[in-house]
């Protein structure tokens, strides 16, 4: 049994409370998902439970984590830097492939890279696979997983779902994948930063995620309606009160001095009127309050971000796709015209990111379109110490910083976060920053490598809706089933023999998405 007792964490730099009085227990069979907006403390909570020294550089904490000698297996959101120079063989500390493969069901280890490959050269999904394998080989008693489905191909995600549902271990995980959450979680731990990130809150609900969302939305809507009704009734009462008060004041102003008895009566009446006003205020204080919830992000692309129907965007052909000396795929051809929204899927290591880089290299210099590229590794664009405001408005033109702050405010960045180093932001905040730059610059062709990989299940629906209504062209790589079904108008699978129309049966994508 894992017990968390009154855990509170405070950011050292600005004193902001990241977590406040977080308490819950997890036992065998509990599959708890941590949800919340980016920067709300989900990764911090996992680190505190696994090893408090992981947060010492940026946070102080109080409270208690009771593990009772149980071993935690922790999957970090990013691979540690000191692991990237190791070969795959060195990463597993001398374990033989037979020892590794015998631990897992057939299919999970399919496509694991060769032992002499450097870990840092692997695809995002291969890196996650390696970390999962090593964690599970250590036979942990509790699993703490920070974005375990990040970059995994669809087949491995389905394996992960089956594993989480059948392993029997207490599991606490963070994920952006709403399908994974709905298919696995039986406990929801919702972290929020309310009132513009000045008030931390934690809700624990022992129920499936979809039911939690529905009940929460119903409760918020009911509370908002009750608050509106109470406000309307209060305003009616206030109007009546002001009318009576005005009448009494008028009589007091016009009564003759020769009528002292009438004057005394009006004074008593005014006293009663004032008493009624104070009573109305007290009753109003006890009315149902407006729901105190964390607002959703607000984002949309402008009308200028459009591509005419039929305009030729991409006519890409490559005889071979390679990563260094390694041949990944052959005979690749992709033709895109007009405002299509294309999704590319495929197993880990097949070369999807390499293909997207080539497409970006072809489209970014074009003058007849405005293309923007969102890499899988955000640091490719965010390296350096510039702030989010400077990243959005590097020109320094007079009005641009003000416009940038307005854009950042729509994504719920606080004034302090706007002045932090962009490199110090959470993965989800970095993703939002890259989306904002595309909007800020008026891009009409988006090249996106795993665009929703770090977005919370609360932010992701808003981003998907913005991309679905986008009037330009999208060329993307994704393993996010909701993104593929809701945003993409056609889906291709990259294999060793090239690009082919997606199969609904193999990728869990509805038939209407087949090209």
C-alpha positions in Angstrom: 0.0 0.0 0.0 1.4 3.4 -1.0 0.3 6.2 1.3 0.6 9.9 0.5 -0.1 12.1 3.5 -0.6 15.9 3.3 2.1 16.4 0.7 2.8 20.1 -0.1 5.4 21.3 -2.5 6.5 25.0 -3.1 8.5 26.4 -6.0 11.7 27.8 -4.6 12.1 30.6 -7.2 8.7 32.3 -6.8 7.2 30.7 -3.7 4.2 29.4 -5.7 2.5 26.4 -4.2 2.7 23.5 -6.7 0.9 20.9 -4.6 -1.1 21.5 -1.4 -2.2 18.8 1.1 -2.2 16.0 -1.4 -3.4 12.7 0.3 -4.4 9.4 -1.2 -3.6 5.6 -0.9 -3.0 3.1 -3.7 -3.1 -0.7 -3.3 -2.9 -3.7 -5.6 -5.0 -3.3 -8.7 -5.3 0.5 -8.4 -4.5 2.2 -11.7 -4.5 5.9 -10.9 -4.1 8.5 -13.6 -2.7 11.9 -12.7 -4.5 14.6 -14.7 -4.2 18.4 -14.7 -3.0 21.2 -16.9 0.7 21.6 -17.8 2.7 22.9 -14.9 0.2 21.7 -12.3 2.7 19.4 -10.5 2.0 16.0 -12.0 5.7 15.2 -12.7 6.7 16.8 -9.4 4.4 14.5 -7.5 5.8 11.4 -9.2 9.4 12.5 -8.5 8.6 13.1 -4.8 7.2 9.7 -4.4 10.1 7.9 -6.2 13.0 10.0 -4.9 12.6 13.5 -3.3 16.1 14.4 -4.3 14.8 14.8 -7.9 13.0 18.0 -6.9 15.6 19.5 -4.6 16.9 21.9 -7.3 13.5 23.7 -7.7 11.1 22.8 -4.9 10.7 22.4 -1.1 8.1 20.0 0.3 6.4 18.9 3.5 4.3 15.9 4.2 4.9 12.2 4.1 5.3 9.4 1.5 4.9 6.0 3.1 6.1 3.2 0.9 6.7 0.6 3.6 9.8 -0.7 1.9 8.1 -1.2 -1.5 10.3 -0.6 -4.5 9.1 2.0 -7.0 9.8 1.7 -10.7 9.9 5.2 -12.2 9.7 6.1 -15.8 10.8 9.7 -16.4 9.3 11.9 -19.1 12.8 12.4 -20.6 15.7 9.9 -20.9 18.5 11.0 -18.5 21.4 12.7 -20.3 24.0 10.3 -18.9 22.2 7.4 -20.6 22.3 8.8 -24.1 26.0 8.0 -24.7 25.5 4.4 -23.7 25.0 1.6 -26.2 21.8 -0.4 -25.8 23.9 -3.3 -24.4 25.5 -1.0 -21.8 22.1 0.4 -20.9 21.0 -3.1 -19.8 24.1 -3.6 -17.7 25.2 -6.8 -19.5 21.9 -8.7 -19.6 21.7 -10.9 -22.7 18.9 -10.5 -25.2 17.6 -13.9 -24.1 17.2 -12.7 -20.5 15.5 -9.6 -21.7 13.1 -11.2 -24.2 12.1 -14.0 -21.9 10.7 -11.5 -19.5 8.1 -10.1 -21.9 5.3 -11.5 -24.0 6.0 -12.0 -27.7 5.6 -8.8 -29.6 6.7 -6.3 -27.0 10.4 -6.6 -27.8 9.8 -6.8 -31.6 11.9 -4.1 -33.2 14.1 -3.4 -30.1 17.4 -1.9 -31.5 20.6 -3.8 -31.7 22.8 -3.9 -28.6 25.7 -1.8 -30.2 23.4 1.2 -31.1 23.8 4.4 -29.0 20.7 5.1 -26.9 20.8 8.8 -27.9 20.4 7.9 -31.6 17.2 5.9 -31.1 13.7 7.1 -31.9 11.4 8.5 -29.2 9.4 5.3 -29.1 12.5 3.1 -28.9 13.8 5.1 -25.9 10.5 4.6 -24.1 10.5 0.9 -24.8 14.0 0.6 -23.4 13.1 2.4 -20.2 10.0 0.3 -19.7 12.0 -2.9 -20.3 14.7 -2.0 -17.7 12.1 -0.9 -15.1 10.1 -4.1 -15.4 13.3 -6.2 -15.3 13.9 -4.7 -11.8 10.6 -6.3 -10.6 9.1 -3.1 -8.9 6.3 -3.3 -6.4 4.8 0.1 -7.5 4.9 1.7 -11.0 5.3 5.4 -11.4 5.0 6.3 -15.1 5.4 9.8 -16.5 3.9 9.7 -20.1 4.5 6.0 -20.7 2.8 6.0 -24.1 4.8 8.9 -25.4 6.0 8.1 -28.9 5.1 4.4 -28.7 3.6 2.9 -31.8 0.0 1.9 -31.7 0.7 -1.8 -31.3 2.9 -1.1 -28.2 0.3 1.2 -26.8 -2.2 -1.6 -26.9 0.3 -3.9 -25.3 0.8 -1.3 -22.5 -3.0 -1.1 -22.0 -3.2 -4.9 -21.5 -0.2 -4.8 -19.2 -1.5 -2.1 -17.0 -4.9 -3.8 -16.7 -3.4 -7.2 -15.8 -0.2 -6.6 -13.9 -1.9 -6.3 -10.5 0.6 -3.7 -9.2 -0.4 -0.3 -7.9 0.2 2.1 -10.8 0.3 5.9 -10.8 0.8 7.4 -14.2 0.6 10.6 -16.2 -0.6 10.4 -19.8 -1.9 12.6 -22.6 -3.5 9.6 -24.3 -7.2 9.9 -23.6 -7.9 6.5 -25.1 -5.2 4.9 -22.9 -6.7 6.6 -19.8 -10.2 5.6 -20.6 -9.2 2.0 -21.2 -7.1 1.6 -18.0 -7.6 4.1 -15.2 -9.9 3.2 -12.3 -8.7 6.0 -10.0 -8.5 9.7 -11.1 -6.2 12.2 -9.2 -6.9 15.6 -10.6 -4.4 18.4 -9.8 -5.4 22.0 -10.4 -3.9 25.4 -10.1 -6.9 27.8 -9.5 -7.3 31.5 -9.6 -4.5 32.2 -12.1 -2.2 29.6 -10.4 -2.4 31.0 -6.9 -4.4 28.2 -5.3 -3.4 24.5 -5.7 -6.2 21.9 -5.4 -6.3 18.1 -5.5 -9.4 15.9 -6.2 -9.3 12.1 -5.8 -12.1 10.1 -7.4 -12.2 6.3 -7.4 -14.0 5.8 -10.7 -13.1 5.5 -14.4 -11.9 8.6 -16.2 -14.8 9.1 -18.5 -17.3 8.9 -15.7 -15.2 11.4 -13.7 -15.2 13.9 -16.6 -19.0 13.5 -17.1 -19.8 13.9 -13.4 -17.4 16.8 -13.1 -18.9 18.6 -16.1 -22.5 17.9 -14.8 -21.5 19.2 -11.3 -19.9 22.4 -12.7 -22.9 23.1 -15.0 -25.4 22.5 -12.2 -23.3 24.7 -9.8 -23.0 27.4 -12.4 -26.7 27.4 -13.0 -27.5 27.6 -9.3 -25.0 30.5 -8.9 -26.7 32.3 -11.9 -30.2 31.8 -10.4 -29.0 33.0 -7.0 -27.4 36.0 -8.6 -30.6 36.9 -10.5 -32.7 36.5 -7.4 -30.2 38.7 -5.4 -30.3 41.4 -8.1 -34.2 41.4 -7.9 -34.1 41.7 -4.2 -31.5 44.5 -4.4 -33.7 46.4 -6.9 -36.6 46.1 -4.5 -34.4 47.2 -1.6 -33.0 50.3 -3.4 -36.6 51.3 -4.4 -37.8 51.2 -0.8 -34.7 53.0 0.5 -35.1 55.7 -2.1 -38.7 56.2 -1.1 -37.9 56.5 2.5 -35.0 58.9 1.8 -37.4 61.0 -0.3 -40.0 61.2 2.5 -37.3 62.1 5.0 -36.2 64.9 2.8 -39.7 66.3 2.4 -41.3 65.8 5.8 -42.1 69.0 7.7 -40.3 69.9 10.8 -43.7 70.4 12.4 -44.2 66.7 12.3 -41.6 65.2 14.7 -43.6 62.0 15.2 -43.6 61.3 11.5 -39.8 62.0 11.4 -39.2 59.4 14.2 -41.4 56.9 12.3 -39.3 57.4 9.1 -36.0 57.0 11.0 -37.2 53.7 12.4 -38.3 52.7 8.9 -34.9 53.6 7.5 -33.2 51.6 10.2 -35.4 48.6 9.2 -34.6 49.1 5.6 -30.8 49.2 6.4 -31.2 46.0 8.4 -32.9 44.4 5.4 -30.0 45.4 3.2 -27.5 43.8 5.6 -29.6 40.6 5.7 -29.6 40.4 1.9 -25.8 40.7 1.8 -25.4 37.9 4.4 -27.8 35.6 2.5 -25.9 36.4 -0.7 -22.6 35.4 0.9 -24.1 31.9 1.5 -25.5 31.6 -2.1 -23.9 28.9 -4.3 -20.6 30.2 -5.5 -19.5 30.3 -9.1 -17.5 27.0 -9.8 -13.9 27.4 -8.9 -12.2 25.5 -11.7 -9.1 25.8 -13.8 -10.1 27.4 -17.1 -9.4 25.6 -20.4 -6.9 27.1 -22.8 -8.1 29.3 -25.5 -6.5 28.9 -28.9 -7.5 29.3 -32.6 -5.8 29.9 -35.9 -6.7 33.1 -37.8 -8.7 33.3 -41.0 -5.5 34.2 -42.9 -4.0 30.7 -42.1 -5.7 29.1 -45.1 -4.7 27.1 -48.2 -6.8 27.2 -51.4 -8.5 24.0 -52.5 -6.3 22.1 -55.0 -3.1 24.1 -54.4 -0.1 21.8 -54.7 1.7 21.6 -51.4 3.9 18.6 -51.6 5.0 16.1 -54.3 7.6 14.1 -52.3 9.5 11.1 -53.6 12.5 9.3 -52.2 14.0 6.0 -53.3 15.5 5.4 -49.9 15.0 6.7 -46.4 18.1 6.2 -44.2 19.3 7.0 -40.6 23.0 7.1 -41.0 24.0 3.8 -42.7 20.8 2.1 -41.7 18.2 1.7 -44.4 14.7 2.4 -43.0 12.3 2.4 -46.0 12.2 2.4 -49.8 10.0 3.9 -52.5 8.4 6.6 -50.6 5.9 8.8 -52.4 3.5 11.4 -50.9 1.4 13.9 -52.8 -0.6 16.5 -50.9 -2.7 19.4 -52.2 -5.1 21.9 -50.7 -6.1 21.9 -47.1 -5.6 18.2 -46.3 -4.7 17.1 -42.8 -2.4 14.1 -43.1 -1.4 11.7 -40.3 1.5 9.3 -40.7 1.7 6.2 -38.4 4.1 3.3 -38.2 6.1 1.2 -35.8 8.9 2.7 -33.7 12.2 3.1 -35.5 10.7 2.8 -39.1 11.8 6.4 -39.8 8.7 8.6 -39.4 10.7 11.5 -37.8 13.4 11.2 -40.4 10.7 11.4 -43.2 9.1 14.5 -41.5 12.5 16.2 -41.3 12.9 15.8 -45.1 9.4 17.1 -45.7 10.2 20.1 -43.5 13.4 20.8 -45.3 11.5 20.8 -48.6 8.6 23.1 -47.4 10.2 25.6 -45.0 12.1 27.6 -47.6 9.0 27.9 -49.9 7.9 31.5 -50.6 4.3 30.7 -51.8 3.4 29.1 -48.5 4.2 29.8 -44.8 5.3 26.5 -43.3 6.1 25.9 -39.7 7.8 22.8 -38.1 7.1 21.4 -34.6 9.9 18.8 -33.9 9.5 15.9 -31.5 12.4 17.4 -29.5 11.3 20.9 -28.6 14.8 21.9 -27.7 15.7 22.1 -31.3 13.7 25.4 -31.4 13.9 26.4 -27.7 17.6 26.1 -27.0 18.9 29.1 -25.2 17.6 31.2 -22.3 15.0 33.3 -24.1 11.7 33.9 -22.4 8.4 32.8 -23.9 7.7 36.5 -24.8 11.1 36.8 -26.6 10.5 33.5 -28.3 7.2 34.6 -29.8 8.4 38.2 -30.6 12.1 38.0 -31.4 11.9 41.0 -33.8 11.6 43.5 -30.9 9.0 45.6 -32.8 7.1 47.9 -30.5 3.8 46.1 -30.4 5.0 42.5 -30.7 5.8 41.9 -27.0 2.3 43.1 -26.0 0.7 40.9 -28.6 2.9 38.0 -27.4 1.7 38.5 -23.8 -1.9 38.4 -25.0 -1.3 35.2 -26.9 0.4 33.6 -23.8 -2.4 34.8 -21.6 -4.9 32.8 -23.8 -2.8 29.7 -23.0 -3.0 30.5 -19.3 0.6 31.5 -18.8 1.0 33.6 -15.7 3.0 36.8 -15.7 5.9 35.0 -13.9 5.9 32.2 -16.4 6.1 34.7 -19.3 9.5 35.8 -17.8 10.9 32.3 -17.0 13.3 30.7 -19.4 11.4 28.9 -22.1 13.8 25.9 -21.6 12.6 25.6 -18.0 8.9 25.1 -18.9 7.1 21.8 -18.7 6.8 19.7 -21.8 3.2 20.7 -22.3 3.9 24.4 -21.8 6.7 24.1 -24.4 4.2 22.4 -26.9 1.7 25.2 -26.3 4.4 27.8 -26.9 5.3 26.2 -30.3 1.6 26.2 -31.3 1.4 29.9 -30.3 4.3 30.7 -32.5 2.6 29.1 -35.5 -0.5 31.1 -34.8 1.5 34.3 -34.1 3.4 34.0 -37.4 0.3 33.1 -39.5 1.5 29.7 -40.7 -0.7 28.0 -43.2 1.2 24.7 -43.5 2.0 22.8 -40.2 4.6 20.0 -40.1 4.0 18.4 -36.7 5.9 15.5 -35.1 3.7 14.1 -32.3 1.8 17.4 -31.7 -0.2 16.2 -28.7 2.5 14.1 -27.0 2.8 16.4 -24.0 -0.6 18.0 -23.8 -2.9 17.1 -20.9 -6.2 15.3 -21.6 -7.8 18.6 -20.5 -5.9 20.8 -23.0 -5.7 18.3 -25.9 -9.4 18.5 -26.9 -9.1 22.3 -27.3 -5.9 21.9 -29.4 -7.5 19.2 -31.5 -10.6 21.4 -32.1 -8.3 24.3 -33.2 -6.4 22.0 -35.6 -9.7 20.4 -36.9 -11.0 23.9 -37.9 -7.6 25.0 -39.3 -8.0 26.1 -42.9 -4.4 25.2 -44.0 -2.5 22.0 -44.5 -1.2 19.6 -41.8 1.4 17.0 -42.3 1.9 15.1 -39.1 3.3 12.0 -37.4 1.2 10.8 -34.4 0.3 7.7 -32.4 -2.5 9.6 -30.6 -5.7 7.8 -31.6 -8.0 10.7 -30.8 -5.8 13.0 -32.9 -5.8 10.7 -35.8 -9.6 10.2 -35.8 -10.7 13.7 -35.0 -8.1 15.9 -36.9 -6.7 13.9 -39.8 -8.6 13.6 -43.1 -6.3 10.8 -44.3 -3.8 8.5 -42.6 -0.8 6.6 -44.1 1.3 3.9 -42.6 5.1 4.0 -43.1 6.6 0.6 -43.6 9.9 -0.7 -45.0 8.4 -0.7 -48.5 7.0 2.8 -48.4 3.8 4.7 -47.5 0.5 2.8 -47.7 -3.1 3.7 -46.8 -3.8 3.0 -43.2 -5.7 -0.1 -42.2 -8.5 0.4 -39.8 -8.1 -3.0 -38.3 -4.3 -2.8 -37.6 -4.3 0.8 -36.4 -7.6 1.1 -34.6 -8.5 4.0 -37.0 -12.1 4.2 -38.3 -12.6 3.1 -42.0 -13.5 6.7 -43.0 -9.9 7.7 -42.3 -8.4 5.3 -44.9 -7.0 7.1 -47.9 
